[in-house]
Amino acid sequence: QVQLVESGGGLVQAGGSLNLTCELIGSSNRIRAMGWYRQAPGKQREAVAILGGAGTATYGKSVKGRVTISNVATTVHLYMTNLLPVYTAVHYCNVEYGPPLQRGFWGQGTQVTVAS
């Protein structure tokens, strides 16, 4: 069984910072990537930041320069700074496994609200 436990969401003023944490409970074998996505009301889910093989980080265009993803083992942190109201969304942690599992898992989501 794989479970992703997210924490750190909340309400912050525009220009403020938040640190989201995602803890993986379950197998750490054959992880291909771990990262964070967000979904604003009425919009599609989009990638915020992803850690791939060898710890390479990829950032979404709309957040580049404002977020940093890091990890300690299978706990992933997303540090967000200089937040904008348009960043208000439910943020989801994701883990993708390579073969033989070849599937992904999602956390339950944590709300980030940026007040203007």
C-alpha positions as CSV (number, residue, x, y, z in Angstrom):
1,Q,0.0,0.0,0.0
2,V,1.2,3.5,-0.8
3,Q,0.0,6.6,1.0
4,L,1.0,10.2,0.6
5,V,0.5,12.4,3.6
6,E,0.5,16.1,2.9
7,S,0.7,19.0,5.3
8,G,1.5,22.7,5.3
9,G,-1.3,24.2,3.4
10,G,-3.3,27.2,4.7
11,L,-4.1,30.9,4.3
12,V,-1.3,33.3,3.5
13,Q,-1.2,36.9,2.4
14,A,0.0,37.8,-1.1
15,G,3.7,38.0,-1.1
16,G,4.0,35.5,1.7
17,S,5.5,32.1,1.9
18,L,4.4,28.5,2.6
19,N,6.2,25.2,2.9
20,L,4.3,22.1,1.9
21,T,5.4,18.6,3.0
22,C,4.6,15.2,1.5
23,E,5.6,12.1,3.3
24,L,5.5,8.8,1.4
25,I,4.3,5.8,3.4
26,G,5.1,2.6,1.5
27,S,7.6,1.3,-0.9
28,S,10.5,3.5,-1.9
29,N,11.7,1.0,-4.6
30,R,11.4,2.0,-8.2
31,I,10.2,5.5,-7.7
32,R,10.5,7.4,-11.0
33,A,9.4,10.8,-9.7
34,M,7.7,12.6,-6.9
35,G,6.3,16.0,-7.0
36,W,3.5,18.5,-6.5
37,Y,0.6,19.5,-8.7
38,R,-2.2,22.0,-8.1
39,Q,-5.7,22.5,-9.3
40,A,-7.6,25.7,-9.1
41,P,-11.4,25.9,-9.2
42,G,-12.6,25.3,-12.8
43,K,-9.1,24.6,-14.1
44,Q,-7.1,21.5,-15.0
45,R,-4.5,20.0,-12.7
46,E,-1.1,21.3,-13.5
47,A,2.5,20.5,-12.4
48,V,4.1,22.8,-9.9
49,A,7.4,21.0,-9.3
50,I,8.7,17.5,-9.9
51,L,11.7,15.6,-8.7
52,G,12.9,13.1,-11.2
53,G,15.7,10.7,-11.5
54,A,19.0,11.6,-9.8
55,G,17.1,14.4,-8.0
56,T,16.6,16.6,-11.1
57,A,13.9,19.2,-10.5
58,T,11.4,20.5,-13.1
59,Y,9.2,23.5,-12.4
60,G,6.0,24.7,-14.0
61,K,6.4,27.9,-16.1
62,S,3.9,29.8,-14.0
63,V,5.7,29.3,-10.7
64,K,9.4,29.2,-11.8
65,G,11.4,31.4,-9.5
66,R,8.9,31.3,-6.8
67,V,9.1,27.6,-5.7
68,T,11.8,25.2,-4.7
69,I,11.3,21.5,-4.4
70,S,13.6,19.3,-2.2
71,N,13.6,16.0,-0.5
72,V,14.9,14.0,2.4
73,A,14.6,10.4,1.4
74,T,10.9,10.0,0.5
75,T,9.7,13.2,2.2
76,V,9.3,16.0,-0.3
77,H,9.1,19.6,0.5
78,L,7.8,22.4,-1.6
79,Y,8.8,25.9,-0.5
80,M,6.8,28.6,-2.1
81,T,7.6,32.3,-1.8
82,N,6.2,35.6,-3.1
83,L,2.8,34.0,-3.5
84,L,0.1,35.5,-5.7
85,P,-3.7,35.2,-5.3
86,V,-3.8,33.3,-8.6
87,Y,-1.9,30.5,-6.9
88,T,-4.9,29.7,-4.8
89,A,-5.6,26.0,-5.4
90,V,-5.7,22.5,-3.9
91,H,-2.1,21.2,-4.0
92,Y,-1.6,17.5,-4.5
93,C,1.4,15.3,-3.9
94,N,2.2,12.6,-6.5
95,V,4.5,9.7,-6.8
96,E,5.2,7.7,-10.0
97,Y,6.6,4.2,-9.9
98,G,8.5,2.5,-12.7
99,P,8.2,-1.2,-13.6
100,P,6.8,-3.5,-12.4
101,L,4.2,-1.3,-10.6
102,Q,4.1,1.3,-13.4
103,R,1.5,3.6,-11.8
104,G,1.1,6.7,-9.8
105,F,-0.5,7.6,-6.6
106,W,-2.0,10.9,-5.3
107,G,-2.3,12.5,-1.9
108,Q,-5.6,13.8,-0.7
109,G,-4.7,17.4,-1.4
110,T,-4.0,20.4,0.8
111,Q,-5.6,23.8,0.2
112,V,-3.4,26.8,-0.4
113,T,-5.3,30.1,-0.3
114,V,-3.5,33.4,-1.1
115,A,-5.4,36.5,0.0
116,S,-4.9,39.7,-1.8
